[in-house]
Amino acid sequence: MTQRTPIIGGNWKMNIDLESGMNLAGCVVDGVENCESCDVVVYPPFPFLQAIESVIGSSSISLGAQNLWHEESGAFTGEVSGSMLKEVGVTSVLVGHSERRHILGESNELISKKVKAGIEEGLQVVLCVGETLEEREAGETLLIVLAQLEAGLSHVDSSRMGAIVIAYEPVWAIGTGKTATPEDAQTVHAAIRSSITTGYDSNISEQTRIQYGGSVKPENATDLFACEDIDGALVGGASLSADSFTAIVTAARNS
């Protein structure tokens, strides 16, 4: 990696109970406290946000949310706005995760609105992009990923790109135990950075952090983080173990 500060996110998804989550958060705090050379964010389920904030609030770890709605308020049963998230201490939000895209049917258009809403609310927005196995086997990886990227950033001007993090997550590698090789991941990350250069400029692209996600674990983290354009990881299953998650953070700090 370059001078960009690596960022490690722990996406707990719809896992864990409240007591276990608070214990996990406490163990992560103990494991990565005073982590000045790496940004660390945890993304608990919505009902646990305030409780987890009470554990990590005085630490260097940031609180993230797994989703948001693009309207400020209104008749949107079951949805949560950016301002609501901020009230409980959230500073970062995931948008466009593959499970939102492929299981819950979120379109590029909806995701772009969510990105815009998060940015306007002053949140860090982690825009997730990635191809399915079928798209990869058809040789469409860059076509799909860059189209998702362009759509997701369509409402983001250059002055607000500092609040954007990109997470490349090949869908076929999420929760499967399969991981893109460092070389494959680097190829996509480099293409994402090049696309940002084209859409904005080289200064912005060099400053934008691009995480890798997809079965990241301590055993493969060091090799991934050695790649020039990989600036950390969005971690799923391994984030539910404090030991595994802190080991990944340590690998990022040492890269």
PyMOL commands that set and color helices and strands:
alter all, ss='L'
color gray80, all
select helices_A, chain A and resi 18-32+46-56+82-87+98-102+108-120+133-137+141-152+158-163+171-173+182-199+202-207+218-225+237-240+242-253
alter helices_A, ss='H'
color red, helices_A
select strands_A, chain A and resi 7-11+39-43+62-65+92-95+124-129+164-168+209-212+232-235
alter strands_A, ss='S'
color yellow, strands_A
deselect
rebuild
show_as cartoon
